[in-house]
Amino acid sequence: MEVVLTPTQESLIDAAVREGRLSGREDAMRQALALWEHEEMERRGLVAMIARADAEIERGEYVEVSTEEEIDALTADVIRRGQERLAAKRRD
């Protein structure tokens, strides 16, 4: 595989090598790929979460809120359940 860098990218890499932040151009590529891999894993997780949410909506597993009071009640319920889960996790 051949990678063609822009002049700006080459300058950034060369400066990082001179400053000792990178051991060489290969190190820059490894770091760039590691960052891309991390972002790709996060993207895949988000896509999976959206798919699960869509499936839950299709099954009717959602709560509609339209008033300020309903929003406040739902918020309080989410906080309460989160606190309960956190407390249970701490007990384990």
N, C-alpha and C positions, 0 to 999 in steps of 0.2 A: 504494500500500500504506500502511496506517496501522498504526503500532506503538503499543500502549498499554503504558506502563511502570508498574511498581509504584512506590509512594511511595519505597521503599528505593532502587530503581534510579535514580529521579530525583534523590534526595539524593546518591547516589554520583557521578552524572554532574555535577551542579551543583558539588559540592566539587572534583572533578577540574578543572573549567573554571576555578573561582576560583583554584585552586592553580597553574594554568598547565600542568597535565599533559595537558589536552585543549584543542583550539582551539574546540570547540563541541560541541553535541549530535550533529551529523552525524559528527564525528570519533569519538565514542563508538560510534556504529553501525558505522562502517567498521572500527574495531578489533575490535568484537564479531564482525562477519562474517568478518574475516580469521582470528580465532581459531577460529571454527566451521569455516571452510574447511580450516584446518590439521588440526583434529581429524577432520574427515570424510575427508581424504586418508589419515590414519593408520588410520582405521577400515577404509577400503576396502583398504588394504594388508594389514591383519590378516585380513580376510575372504578375500582372495586367497591368503594364506599358508596359512590353514586349509584352503581348498579343495584346494590343491596337496598338503598333508599327507594329507588324506582320500583323494585319488587315489593317492598313493604307498602308503598302507595297503591300498587295494583291490587294487593290483597286487602286493602282497606285499613291497614294498620297505621293510622295517622289521626291526629287531632286537629280539627280546624279551630282557629282562634280568630276572632274579629273585633272584639272589644278590648279596651285597655284592661279591664278587670280579668278577662280570660288570659291575656298575655301575662299579667302579674301572677295569676294563679299557676299558670304553666311554668313560669320562671321559678316560682317558689318550689314547685314540685320537682323540677329538674335539680335544683340546688339541694333539696332534701334527699333525693335519691342518690345524688353524687356524694353527699356527706355520709350517708349510710354505707355506700360501697367502699369509701375510703376508710371508714371505721372498721368495717369487716376485714378489709385487706390488712390493716394494722394489727388486728387480733390474730391473724394467721401467721 
